[in-house]
């Protein structure tokens, strides 16, 4: 039995926010008053075992989750959200709480495996185009097309997780945990190209806005400009982009850089290969093809090497996802959304799992 004297109110707040519930919603589901829930969350009142059990059942969290140390989680202040203005406060809080569970899993992984140290250049105050060139140079990428953004970020110590929220308003976000470890959360239910651009966009926030304001239209425009320049270096676009004389050419050549047709058309216009009129006509034609909602000739989805290898090694040692979740005092259903699309996980309600190939060669060592 969990002693309620060990109750941690911060964990109740996180659990409630992860479910996207208000205090009133939780009160209604447990027959407690809203004032009582507020007192529990402020730490001014310790719930009885019966009340805490009712709360745990309503929120679908193990009773043991509500005791223990504080759960570190991303905050509204340090998280850079893509499409921040379109989210409700509840959607934002649910996504941040998912980040808190990802932090818990990341700590579990760090306790058992040696992952690459963070190596993300600080380009604060730089022009986005120059920052993209700087990061490419620091990472030894030259002008080559980036084969897999997720693998690249992981190799530089960035922790990448999924953000499988049931809303199109929550796209992606990034943050520096305690100012030391970079995290990126991607909506893996979007197209492969869109998710890949989001990864580069969030990298832009990590390198450009580490020490300053990370929200607002101008900040988002800077991250977009960085992503465009990082994925499609100006020199290679100028060298090869002149071949794009029609929308058909754009759809074919987008494969060189693994970007969306719309993103390539924009970049071609930005560097001066397409005139404003031609760019707009391309956009109209692409939109008529449905390119804004469904990518033509889509690329394969990018997945995580680190998470696949961690789960694979855990399975080899007889440890299931449910067992890992139990160690963290959460349910496997709470780990699935932060792994979905990144590693093979069972989809709730189907019993199926995404079976993805685990490639060799990643820098991952088991801690003895």
TIDREN-627117 format. One record per residue (C-alpha): residue in three letters; x, y, z. Coordinates in steps of 0.02 Angstrom, whole numbers, plus 50000, padded with zeros to 5 digits. Each point is the difference from the previous one (the first is absolute). Layout:
% TIDREN-627117
+--------+-------+-------+-------+
: residu :     x :     y :     z :
+--------+-------+-------+-------+
:    ALA :     X :     Y :     Z :
...
+--------+-------+-------+-------+
% end
This chain:
% TIDREN-627117
+--------+-------+-------+-------+
: residu :     x :     y :     z :
+--------+-------+-------+-------+
:    UNK : 50000 : 50000 : 50000 :
:    UNK : 50065 : 50174 : 49957 :
:    UNK : 50012 : 50111 : 50154 :
:    UNK : 49914 : 50164 : 49963 :
:    UNK : 50127 : 50086 : 50113 :
:    UNK : 50118 : 49979 : 49851 :
:    UNK : 49876 : 50087 : 49886 :
:    UNK : 50081 : 50122 : 49878 :
:    UNK : 49878 : 50136 : 49941 :
:    UNK : 50108 : 50042 : 49848 :
:    UNK : 49971 : 49825 : 49934 :
:    UNK : 49812 : 50023 : 50015 :
:    UNK : 50012 : 50160 : 49898 :
:    UNK : 50100 : 49912 : 49865 :
:    UNK : 49881 : 49851 : 49993 :
:    UNK : 49848 : 50112 : 49987 :
:    UNK : 50078 : 50109 : 49866 :
:    UNK : 50058 : 49848 : 49901 :
:    UNK : 49817 : 49948 : 49986 :
:    UNK : 49954 : 50175 : 49945 :
:    UNK : 49882 : 50020 : 50148 :
:    UNK : 49957 : 50154 : 50100 :
:    UNK : 49986 : 49991 : 50189 :
:    UNK : 49811 : 50002 : 49980 :
:    UNK : 50008 : 49852 : 49880 :
:    UNK : 50099 : 49900 : 50127 :
:    UNK : 49885 : 50052 : 50141 :
:    UNK : 49847 : 49944 : 49901 :
:    UNK : 50081 : 49832 : 49959 :
:    UNK : 50043 : 49964 : 50182 :
:    UNK : 49853 : 50077 : 50093 :
:    UNK : 50123 : 50115 : 50088 :
:    UNK : 49980 : 50188 : 50002 :
:    UNK : 50101 : 50115 : 49890 :
:    UNK : 50064 : 50087 : 50158 :
:    UNK : 50062 : 49833 : 50067 :
:    UNK : 50094 : 49964 : 49838 :
:    UNK : 50079 : 50173 : 50010 :
:    UNK : 50055 : 49968 : 50178 :
:    UNK : 50076 : 49833 : 49949 :
:    UNK : 50095 : 50081 : 49857 :
:    UNK : 50064 : 50143 : 50106 :
:    UNK : 50061 : 49878 : 50133 :
:    UNK : 49891 : 50080 : 50134 :
:    UNK : 49901 : 49839 : 50023 :
:    UNK : 50057 : 49818 : 49993 :
:    UNK : 49871 : 49885 : 49918 :
:    UNK : 49938 : 49847 : 50090 :
:    UNK : 50044 : 49831 : 49927 :
:    UNK : 49821 : 49983 : 49939 :
:    UNK : 50001 : 50171 : 49915 :
:    UNK : 50169 : 49972 : 49919 :
:    UNK : 49944 : 49830 : 49937 :
:    UNK : 49847 : 50082 : 49922 :
:    UNK : 50110 : 50130 : 49916 :
:    UNK : 50122 : 49869 : 49936 :
:    UNK : 49858 : 49898 : 49927 :
:    UNK : 49920 : 50151 : 49917 :
:    UNK : 50164 : 50058 : 49922 :
:    UNK : 50057 : 49822 : 49955 :
:    UNK : 50166 : 50019 : 50089 :
:    UNK : 50070 : 49870 : 50121 :
:    UNK : 49976 : 50049 : 50181 :
:    UNK : 50189 : 49993 : 50023 :
:    UNK : 50023 : 50142 : 49875 :
:    UNK : 49936 : 50127 : 50125 :
:    UNK : 50143 : 49977 : 50122 :
:    UNK : 50186 : 50028 : 49978 :
:    UNK : 50110 : 50141 : 49942 :
:    UNK : 49940 : 50142 : 49890 :
:    UNK : 49984 : 49959 : 49815 :
:    UNK : 50108 : 50118 : 49899 :
:    UNK : 49901 : 50060 : 49849 :
:    UNK : 50014 : 50129 : 49861 :
:    UNK : 49919 : 50166 : 50043 :
:    UNK : 49909 : 50131 : 49900 :
:    UNK : 50149 : 50114 : 50028 :
:    UNK : 50136 : 49887 : 49927 :
:    UNK : 49902 : 49905 : 49866 :
:    UNK : 49993 : 50063 : 49821 :
:    UNK : 49837 : 49943 : 49922 :
:    UNK : 49968 : 49996 : 49813 :
:    UNK : 49830 : 50081 : 49965 :
:    UNK : 49991 : 50059 : 50182 :
:    UNK : 49858 : 50122 : 49965 :
:    UNK : 49882 : 49863 : 49940 :
:    UNK : 50009 : 49897 : 50160 :
:    UNK : 49885 : 50012 : 50148 :
:    UNK : 50075 : 50008 : 50174 :
:    UNK : 49939 : 49822 : 50030 :
:    UNK : 50086 : 49935 : 49843 :
:    UNK : 50161 : 50088 : 50048 :
:    UNK : 49997 : 49932 : 50177 :
:    UNK : 49963 : 49823 : 49939 :
:    UNK : 50148 : 50008 : 49880 :
:    UNK : 50115 : 50067 : 50136 :
:    UNK : 49943 : 49861 : 50118 :
:    UNK : 50040 : 49874 : 49864 :
:    UNK : 50172 : 50079 : 49997 :
:    UNK : 50013 : 49966 : 50187 :
:    UNK : 49966 : 49815 : 49972 :
:    UNK : 50129 : 50002 : 49859 :
:    UNK : 50125 : 50075 : 50124 :
:    UNK : 49965 : 49854 : 50117 :
:    UNK : 50030 : 49874 : 49861 :
:    UNK : 50156 : 50094 : 49945 :
:    UNK : 50069 : 49990 : 50177 :
:    UNK : 49965 : 49813 : 50002 :
:    UNK : 50092 : 49981 : 49834 :
:    UNK : 50147 : 50105 : 50061 :
:    UNK : 50015 : 49890 : 50154 :
:    UNK : 50025 : 49846 : 49892 :
:    UNK : 50080 : 50062 : 49839 :
:    UNK : 50135 : 50123 : 49948 :
:    UNK : 49928 : 50118 : 49870 :
:    UNK : 50096 : 50133 : 49901 :
:    UNK : 50038 : 50161 : 50093 :
:    UNK : 49907 : 50155 : 49943 :
:    UNK : 50092 : 50094 : 49863 :
:    UNK : 49886 : 50139 : 49940 :
:    UNK : 50086 : 50162 : 49949 :
:    UNK : 49940 : 50162 : 50079 :
:    UNK : 49955 : 50118 : 49858 :
:    UNK : 49904 : 50128 : 50101 :
:    UNK : 49986 : 50166 : 49910 :
:    UNK : 50054 : 49931 : 49832 :
:    UNK : 49906 : 50015 : 49836 :
:    UNK : 49904 : 49836 : 49971 :
:    UNK : 50087 : 49966 : 49834 :
:    UNK : 50172 : 50027 : 50077 :
:    UNK : 49951 : 49895 : 50151 :
:    UNK : 49949 : 49855 : 49887 :
:    UNK : 50168 : 50009 : 49911 :
:    UNK : 50089 : 50006 : 50169 :
:    UNK : 49912 : 49846 : 50068 :
:    UNK : 50034 : 49905 : 49839 :
:    UNK : 50184 : 50046 : 50012 :
:    UNK : 50012 : 49956 : 50186 :
:    UNK : 49917 : 49832 : 49967 :
:    UNK : 50106 : 49964 : 49845 :
:    UNK : 49850 : 49986 : 49885 :
:    UNK : 50067 : 50104 : 49857 :
:    UNK : 49866 : 50028 : 49868 :
:    UNK : 49935 : 49822 : 49995 :
:    UNK : 49816 : 49960 : 50017 :
:    UNK : 49956 : 49941 : 50175 :
:    UNK : 49940 : 49821 : 49988 :
:    UNK : 49911 : 49991 : 50168 :
:    UNK : 49970 : 50149 : 50114 :
:    UNK : 49952 : 49895 : 50152 :
:    UNK : 50158 : 49896 : 49988 :
:    UNK : 50104 : 50157 : 49978 :
:    UNK : 49925 : 50085 : 50153 :
:    UNK : 50023 : 49844 : 50106 :
:    UNK : 50182 : 49984 : 49947 :
:    UNK : 50028 : 50177 : 50067 :
:    UNK : 49923 : 49961 : 50169 :
:    UNK : 49825 : 50068 : 49967 :
:    UNK : 49864 : 49893 : 50082 :
:    UNK : 49861 : 49976 : 49873 :
:    UNK : 49826 : 49938 : 50049 :
:    UNK : 49830 : 49992 : 49920 :
:    UNK : 49854 : 50115 : 50035 :
:    UNK : 49851 : 49894 : 49948 :
:    UNK : 49866 : 50120 : 50059 :
:    UNK : 49823 : 49981 : 49935 :
:    UNK : 49997 : 50174 : 49927 :
:    UNK : 50076 : 50085 : 49848 :
:    UNK : 50034 : 50157 : 50102 :
:    UNK : 50147 : 49921 : 50092 :
:    UNK : 50138 : 49986 : 49871 :
:    UNK : 50168 : 49990 : 50087 :
:    UNK : 50101 : 50080 : 50137 :
:    UNK : 50178 : 50006 : 50066 :
:    UNK : 50086 : 50051 : 50160 :
:    UNK : 50163 : 49997 : 50095 :
:    UNK : 49982 : 49894 : 50158 :
:    UNK : 50088 : 50090 : 50141 :
:    UNK : 50094 : 50095 : 49866 :
:    UNK : 50105 : 49847 : 49960 :
:    UNK : 49905 : 49865 : 49905 :
:    UNK : 49903 : 50043 : 49841 :
:    UNK : 49833 : 49916 : 49968 :
:    UNK : 49892 : 49999 : 49843 :
:    UNK : 49821 : 49935 : 49994 :
:    UNK : 49927 : 49965 : 49828 :
:    UNK : 49822 : 49970 : 49943 :
:    UNK : 50027 : 49833 : 49913 :
:    UNK : 49824 : 49996 : 49932 :
:    UNK : 50044 : 50133 : 49871 :
:    UNK : 50079 : 49962 : 49832 :
:    UNK : 50181 : 49942 : 50003 :
:    UNK : 50054 : 50160 : 49912 :
:    UNK : 49905 : 50112 : 50121 :
:    UNK : 50069 : 49909 : 50152 :
:    UNK : 50176 : 50012 : 49927 :
:    UNK : 49979 : 50188 : 49974 :
:    UNK : 49934 : 50014 : 50178 :
:    UNK : 50159 : 49914 : 50062 :
:    UNK : 50107 : 50128 : 49910 :
:    UNK : 49886 : 50141 : 50061 :
:    UNK : 50021 : 49944 : 50180 :
:    UNK : 50188 : 49986 : 49976 :
:    UNK : 49990 : 50181 : 49945 :
:    UNK : 49921 : 50047 : 50167 :
:    UNK : 50133 : 49902 : 50095 :
:    UNK : 50145 : 50089 : 49914 :
:    UNK : 49924 : 50173 : 49974 :
:    UNK : 49891 : 50028 : 50154 :
:    UNK : 50088 : 49911 : 50140 :
:    UNK : 50023 : 50155 : 50107 :
:    UNK : 49861 : 50116 : 49945 :
:    UNK : 49818 : 50013 : 49951 :
:    UNK : 49937 : 49840 : 49918 :
:    UNK : 49823 : 50047 : 49951 :
:    UNK : 49918 : 50117 : 49878 :
:    UNK : 49979 : 50018 : 49813 :
:    UNK : 50175 : 50069 : 49970 :
:    UNK : 50078 : 49858 : 50100 :
:    UNK : 49901 : 49871 : 49902 :
:    UNK : 50051 : 50081 : 49836 :
:    UNK : 50183 : 49989 : 50052 :
:    UNK : 49982 : 49815 : 50042 :
:    UNK : 49913 : 49970 : 49833 :
:    UNK : 50138 : 50092 : 49907 :
:    UNK : 50131 : 49897 : 50091 :
:    UNK : 49911 : 49836 : 49958 :
:    UNK : 49985 : 50047 : 49817 :
:    UNK : 50184 : 50047 : 49987 :
:    UNK : 50058 : 49851 : 50103 :
:    UNK : 49905 : 49871 : 49896 :
:    UNK : 50030 : 50087 : 49833 :
:    UNK : 50170 : 50088 : 49999 :
:    UNK : 50001 : 50151 : 49887 :
:    UNK : 50148 : 49938 : 49897 :
:    UNK : 49918 : 49835 : 49955 :
:    UNK : 49834 : 50083 : 49962 :
:    UNK : 50086 : 50123 : 49884 :
:    UNK : 50098 : 49859 : 49918 :
:    UNK : 49853 : 49884 : 49969 :
:    UNK : 49840 : 50099 : 50027 :
:    UNK : 50005 : 50079 : 49827 :
:    UNK : 49936 : 49833 : 49933 :
:    UNK : 49832 : 50029 : 50086 :
:    UNK : 49904 : 50078 : 49856 :
:    UNK : 49832 : 49924 : 50044 :
:    UNK : 49904 : 49929 : 50147 :
:    UNK : 50039 : 49826 : 49934 :
:    UNK : 50185 : 50043 : 50014 :
:    UNK : 49975 : 50063 : 50178 :
:    UNK : 49912 : 49839 : 50053 :
:    UNK : 50141 : 49898 : 49923 :
:    UNK : 50145 : 50103 : 50068 :
:    UNK : 49934 : 50017 : 50177 :
:    UNK : 50067 : 49824 : 50027 :
:    UNK : 50178 : 50068 : 49990 :
:    UNK : 49975 : 50095 : 50163 :
:    UNK : 49857 : 49896 : 50073 :
:    UNK : 49886 : 50150 : 50023 :
:    UNK : 49822 : 50038 : 49952 :
:    UNK : 49959 : 50068 : 49828 :
:    UNK : 49936 : 50161 : 50081 :
:    UNK : 50161 : 50021 : 50101 :
:    UNK : 50108 : 49977 : 49846 :
:    UNK : 49896 : 50123 : 49898 :
:    UNK : 50017 : 50128 : 50139 :
:    UNK : 50189 : 49977 : 50009 :
:    UNK : 50016 : 50015 : 49811 :
:    UNK : 49909 : 50166 : 50011 :
:    UNK : 50101 : 50057 : 50151 :
:    UNK : 50168 : 49977 : 49912 :
:    UNK : 49937 : 50084 : 49842 :
:    UNK : 49983 : 49851 : 49882 :
:    UNK : 49811 : 50025 : 49988 :
:    UNK : 49924 : 50170 : 49976 :
:    UNK : 49862 : 50051 : 50120 :
:    UNK : 49869 : 49970 : 49864 :
:    UNK : 50066 : 49827 : 49955 :
:    UNK : 50014 : 49952 : 50183 :
:    UNK : 49820 : 50049 : 50032 :
:    UNK : 49940 : 49906 : 49847 :
:    UNK : 50094 : 49845 : 50059 :
:    UNK : 49916 : 50016 : 50170 :
:    UNK : 49828 : 50012 : 49921 :
:    UNK : 50033 : 49847 : 49892 :
:    UNK : 50070 : 49901 : 50147 :
:    UNK : 49850 : 50048 : 50106 :
:    UNK : 49882 : 49942 : 49862 :
:    UNK : 50090 : 49832 : 50008 :
:    UNK : 49963 : 49990 : 50186 :
:    UNK : 50182 : 50026 : 50051 :
:    UNK : 49952 : 50104 : 50152 :
:    UNK : 49914 : 49851 : 50081 :
:    UNK : 50080 : 49849 : 49918 :
:    UNK : 50179 : 50000 : 49940 :
:    UNK : 50022 : 49941 : 49820 :
:    UNK : 50121 : 49853 : 49982 :
:    UNK : 50035 : 49995 : 50188 :
:    UNK : 50166 : 49950 : 50079 :
:    UNK : 50022 : 49859 : 50126 :
:    UNK : 49970 : 50052 : 50179 :
:    UNK : 50153 : 50032 : 50109 :
:    UNK : 50015 : 49903 : 50161 :
:    UNK : 50113 : 49997 : 50153 :
:    UNK : 50155 : 49891 : 50007 :
:    UNK : 50024 : 50029 : 50185 :
:    UNK : 49824 : 49956 : 50057 :
:    UNK : 49991 : 49848 : 49887 :
:    UNK : 50165 : 49934 : 50064 :
:    UNK : 49957 : 50036 : 50182 :
:    UNK : 49834 : 49908 : 49987 :
:    UNK : 50080 : 49861 : 49899 :
:    UNK : 50136 : 49971 : 50129 :
:    UNK : 49872 : 50009 : 50141 :
:    UNK : 49895 : 49869 : 49912 :
:    UNK : 50153 : 49889 : 49979 :
:    UNK : 50022 : 50009 : 50189 :
:    UNK : 49818 : 49951 : 50028 :
:    UNK : 49940 : 50176 : 50044 :
:    UNK : 49840 : 50052 : 49913 :
:    UNK : 49934 : 50177 : 49976 :
:    UNK : 49875 : 49963 : 50139 :
:    UNK : 50143 : 49953 : 50117 :
:    UNK : 50092 : 50162 : 49959 :
:    UNK : 49839 : 50098 : 50030 :
:    UNK : 49978 : 49912 : 50168 :
:    UNK : 50175 : 50055 : 50053 :
:    UNK : 49949 : 50179 : 49960 :
:    UNK : 49831 : 49982 : 50088 :
:    UNK : 49904 : 50038 : 49842 :
:    UNK : 49902 : 49890 : 49882 :
:    UNK : 50064 : 49939 : 49832 :
:    UNK : 49860 : 50104 : 49923 :
:    UNK : 50092 : 50155 : 50061 :
:    UNK : 50164 : 49947 : 49918 :
:    UNK : 49919 : 49954 : 49834 :
:    UNK : 49963 : 50181 : 49946 :
:    UNK : 50180 : 50056 : 50027 :
:    UNK : 50066 : 49849 : 49901 :
:    UNK : 49867 : 49989 : 49864 :
:    UNK : 50075 : 50010 : 49828 :
:    UNK : 50176 : 50000 : 50073 :
:    UNK : 50012 : 49819 : 50056 :
:    UNK : 49893 : 49842 : 49992 :
:    UNK : 49860 : 50020 : 50126 :
:    UNK : 49829 : 49923 : 50014 :
:    UNK : 49862 : 50120 : 49949 :
:    UNK : 49868 : 50005 : 50139 :
:    UNK : 49841 : 49910 : 49950 :
:    UNK : 50077 : 49904 : 49855 :
:    UNK : 50130 : 49884 : 50074 :
:    UNK : 50108 : 50040 : 49849 :
:    UNK : 50174 : 50073 : 50000 :
:    UNK : 50097 : 50097 : 49873 :
:    UNK : 50142 : 49884 : 49954 :
:    UNK : 50149 : 50103 : 49949 :
:    UNK : 50175 : 49945 : 49954 :
:    UNK : 50135 : 50029 : 50129 :
:    UNK : 50159 : 50048 : 49910 :
:    UNK : 50173 : 49972 : 50068 :
:    UNK : 50134 : 50129 : 50030 :
:    UNK : 49920 : 50122 : 50122 :
:    UNK : 50106 : 50063 : 50144 :
:    UNK : 49910 : 49912 : 50141 :
:    UNK : 50082 : 49900 : 50140 :
:    UNK : 49923 : 49903 : 50142 :
:    UNK : 50055 : 50058 : 50173 :
:    UNK : 50069 : 49850 : 50095 :
+--------+-------+-------+-------+
% end
